[in-house]
Amino acid sequence: MGSPIDRFPDSRDADAIVDSLQEHGAVLVDRMVDESTVAAINREVDDAVAVAEPGMRTINPAIQAFFGPYTKHVSGLAAVSPTFANDVMTHPTYLAACDRVLLPLCSRYRLNLGHLIVRGPGAEAQIPHRDEDVWPHFPRPHPDIQLASILALVDFRPENGATCVVPGSHRWERARQPVPDEIVHAEVPAGGAVIYLGSTIHFAGTNSTVDEWRRGVHLSYTLGWLRTEENNSLAVPPRVARTLSRRAQELLGYAVHDAIRDGGGYLGMVRMRDPLELLRDGSLEG
């Protein structure tokens, strides 16, 4: 049998959730956000989902094949859904986890990727993978450099392709692959979430239903000095970022990475100033 995975009824005990996350590599939370938050996000993304094309054209054919022909994406989600930006991306439990996992390696962590994934009937299971492998140049072993989550906007069940995780795999040798009894389906109701480390093996499951589209928010965080998968300051331009909370702006990369106290310097300056200041005084356009 594989490693256990803990399930929490809600997100209130952040310390226990993070303890379990670091121990097992993944954790389930049945009520990460409330029904009104789920409803607001679904309402805000409905139009974008309606016009999104399954099997969309991406930057690379390999990426397109990875997601398959029955998956819709809404990228730059913080620019589409203010509820995601202000209430989910900045959720205290996610930030508590980032404080413990990422902050020891940086002066400020940031959003790596925030997008909506809608997997339709016929979508086949992904290849088991680790999200941190988008940065292959780190020498191994290394500390965790990424924290990720899938937030369910509909009930996640094995039949509609609930995310699959492999608890304990964050401590495996790289060549080891999971066997079936080591894989856990992240069955959570709408508003629930699976949280996992970038070093944990996981994958989207097969959607074997006839007419259900599995809708979920994928978001991940990484070190403030590391190049992110999504260029968030272009995906969420200043005119949009200006309308969001300061914490959301910081996570989107509009704050400098200030490593002076650690013997380093500033990263991400604009005109030798912190972009947050330029957002506030209206001189950062776009």
Backbone hydrogen bonds, N-H to C=O, Kabsch-Sander energy under -0.5 kcal/mol:
donor,donor_aa,acceptor,acceptor_aa,energy
2,G,181,D,-1.2
3,S,167,P,-0.9
6,D,26,A,-0.5
8,F,28,L,-2.6
11,S,31,R,-0.9
14,A,12,R,-1.6
17,I,13,D,-2.2
18,V,14,A,-2.6
19,D,15,D,-2.4
20,S,16,A,-2.3
21,L,17,I,-2.4
22,Q,18,V,-2.6
23,E,19,D,-1.8
24,H,20,S,-3.1
25,G,21,L,-2.4
27,V,195,I,-2.2
28,L,6,D,-2.5
29,V,193,A,-2.9
30,D,8,F,-2.9
32,M,191,G,-1.9
33,V,191,G,-2.0
38,V,34,D,-1.9
39,A,35,E,-2.7
40,A,36,S,-2.2
41,I,37,T,-2.4
42,N,38,V,-2.6
43,R,39,A,-2.3
44,E,40,A,-2.4
45,V,41,I,-1.9
46,D,42,N,-1.1
49,V,45,V,-2.6
50,A,46,D,-2.2
51,V,47,D,-1.3
52,A,48,A,-1.0
55,G,71,T,-1.6
56,M,53,E,-0.7
56,M,71,T,-0.6
63,I,60,N,-0.6
64,Q,60,N,-2.0
65,A,61,P,-2.4
66,F,62,A,-1.9
67,F,63,I,-1.7
68,G,64,Q,-1.8
71,T,68,G,-0.7
72,K,118,V,-3.2
74,V,116,L,-1.9
77,L,114,G,-2.3
79,A,76,G,-2.1
80,V,76,G,-0.6
80,V,77,L,-1.1
81,S,77,L,-3.1
85,A,81,S,-2.1
86,N,82,P,-2.9
87,D,83,T,-2.3
88,V,83,T,-0.9
88,V,84,F,-1.2
89,M,84,F,-3.3
91,H,88,V,-2.1
95,L,91,H,-2.4
96,A,92,P,-2.4
97,A,93,T,-2.0
98,C,94,Y,-2.3
99,D,95,L,-2.6
100,R,96,A,-1.6
101,V,97,A,-2.9
102,L,98,C,-2.2
103,L,98,C,-2.0
105,L,102,L,-2.5
106,C,103,L,-1.3
110,R,222,T,-2.5
111,L,251,L,-3.4
112,N,220,S,-3.4
113,L,220,S,-1.4
115,H,218,H,-2.6
116,L,74,V,-2.5
117,I,216,G,-3.0
118,V,72,K,-2.8
119,R,117,I,-0.6
119,R,214,R,-2.5
120,G,70,Y,-3.3
120,G,118,V,-0.6
122,G,207,N,-2.4
123,A,120,G,-2.1
126,Q,204,A,-2.3
129,H,202,H,-2.3
132,E,198,G,-2.2
133,D,130,R,-1.5
134,V,131,D,-1.5
135,W,132,E,-2.0
138,F,135,W,-0.9
147,L,221,Y,-1.9
148,A,196,Y,-3.0
149,S,219,L,-2.2
150,I,194,V,-2.1
151,L,217,V,-2.9
152,A,150,I,-0.6
152,A,192,G,-2.8
153,L,215,R,-2.3
154,V,215,R,-0.7
156,F,188,V,-3.2
157,R,155,D,-0.6
160,N,157,R,-0.7
161,G,158,P,-1.1
161,G,206,T,-0.7
162,A,157,R,-2.2
164,C,203,F,-3.6
165,V,184,V,-2.6
166,V,201,I,-2.1
168,G,24,H,-3.3
169,S,166,V,-2.0
171,R,168,G,-1.7
172,W,169,S,-1.3
176,R,173,E,-1.4
182,E,179,V,-2.5
183,I,180,P,-1.5
184,V,165,V,-3.0
186,A,163,T,-3.4
187,E,185,H,-2.2
188,V,156,F,-0.5
188,V,186,A,-0.9
191,G,152,A,-3.0
192,G,189,P,-2.8
193,A,29,V,-2.9
194,V,150,I,-1.9
195,I,27,V,-2.6
196,Y,148,A,-2.6
197,L,25,G,-2.0
198,G,146,Q,-2.4
200,T,197,L,-1.9
202,H,129,H,-2.1
203,F,164,C,-2.3
205,G,161,G,-1.1
207,N,123,A,-2.8
208,S,159,E,-2.3
208,S,206,T,-1.0
209,T,159,E,-0.7
214,R,119,R,-2.8
214,R,212,E,-0.6
215,R,213,W,-0.8
216,G,117,I,-2.3
216,G,214,R,-0.5
217,V,151,L,-2.8
218,H,115,H,-2.9
218,H,216,G,-0.5
219,L,149,S,-2.3
219,L,217,V,-0.5
220,S,113,L,-2.1
221,Y,147,L,-2.9
222,T,110,R,-2.6
223,L,145,I,-0.8
224,G,108,R,-1.0
226,L,223,L,-1.7
230,E,112,N,-1.8
232,N,230,E,-1.7
234,L,231,N,-1.2
235,A,231,N,-2.7
236,V,232,N,-2.4
240,V,237,P,-1.5
241,A,237,P,-2.9
242,R,238,P,-2.5
243,T,240,V,-1.8
244,L,241,A,-1.7
249,Q,245,S,-2.3
250,E,246,R,-2.5
251,L,247,R,-2.2
252,L,248,A,-1.8
253,G,250,E,-1.5
254,Y,249,Q,-2.3
255,A,250,E,-0.6
257,H,267,L,-2.6
258,D,256,V,-1.0
259,A,257,H,-0.9
259,A,265,G,-2.5
262,D,259,A,-0.8
263,G,260,I,-2.0
264,G,259,A,-3.2
267,L,257,H,-1.1
270,V,273,R,-2.5
273,R,270,V,-1.7
276,L,254,Y,-0.6
277,E,274,D,-1.4
278,L,274,D,-1.2
279,L,275,P,-2.4
280,R,276,L,-2.0
281,D,277,E,-2.2
282,G,278,L,-0.6
282,G,279,L,-0.6
283,S,278,L,-1.2
284,L,278,L,-1.4
285,E,283,S,-0.8
